[in-house]
Amino acid sequence: MRGTDVAGVISIKKNGSEEFVGLSPGLLWMGSFQVAPDERGQGLGAKFLTFAANLTSELGHEKLYFYTSNPTIVGWY
């Protein structure tokens, strides 16, 4: 948050919801990764990723997988 505005968002999910059917159970997935246009270019995305990596370790996981509903843009990330 920057004042009352949301600067960005990131979600961490554990396998189990319907979008992960057929994948190994217990994996952590990152998604909904967005930084508000006015906040871009200030390193906020890197801070989100650092937070996600630290949380992954704290939860006892070695890997965090990235989820996107649009696989054609994976290279962009």
C-alpha positions in Angstrom: 0.0 0.0 0.0 1.1 3.5 -0.8 -1.2 5.7 1.3 -4.6 4.3 0.5 -3.7 3.0 -3.0 -2.6 -0.6 -3.7 0.9 -0.7 -5.2 0.8 -4.3 -6.2 -0.3 -7.8 -5.5 1.1 -11.3 -5.4 -0.5 -14.6 -4.4 1.0 -17.8 -3.1 -1.1 -20.9 -3.4 -0.6 -24.5 -2.4 -1.7 -27.3 -4.7 -5.2 -28.4 -4.1 -7.4 -26.0 -5.9 -9.0 -27.0 -9.2 -6.5 -25.1 -11.4 -3.7 -27.5 -10.2 -5.5 -30.8 -10.9 -3.0 -33.4 -12.1 0.0 -31.8 -10.5 2.0 -33.2 -7.5 0.3 -32.3 -4.3 1.9 -29.9 -1.8 3.7 -27.6 -4.2 3.7 -23.8 -3.8 2.6 -21.7 -6.8 3.0 -18.0 -7.3 0.4 -16.1 -9.3 -1.6 -12.9 -9.5 1.7 -11.0 -9.7 1.0 -7.4 -10.6 2.5 -4.0 -9.9 0.4 -0.9 -10.4 1.4 1.0 -13.5 2.3 4.2 -11.5 4.6 2.1 -9.2 6.6 0.3 -11.9 10.3 0.9 -12.4 10.9 1.4 -8.7 12.0 -2.2 -7.7 8.7 -3.2 -6.2 8.4 -6.3 -8.3 11.8 -7.4 -7.1 10.6 -6.9 -3.5 7.5 -9.0 -4.1 9.7 -11.8 -5.5 12.1 -11.6 -2.6 9.1 -11.8 -0.2 7.8 -14.8 -2.1 11.1 -16.6 -2.0 11.6 -15.9 1.7 8.1 -17.1 2.5 8.7 -20.3 0.5 11.8 -21.1 2.6 10.0 -20.3 5.8 7.2 -22.7 4.9 9.9 -25.4 4.4 9.8 -25.6 0.6 12.8 -25.5 -1.7 10.9 -24.4 -4.9 8.2 -21.9 -5.8 6.5 -22.5 -9.1 5.0 -19.7 -11.3 1.4 -20.0 -12.5 0.0 -18.1 -15.4 -3.2 -18.7 -17.3 -1.5 -17.4 -20.4 1.5 -19.6 -21.2 2.4 -17.5 -24.3 3.7 -14.7 -22.1 6.0 -16.8 -19.9 9.1 -15.4 -21.5 7.9 -11.9 -20.6 8.2 -12.8 -16.9 
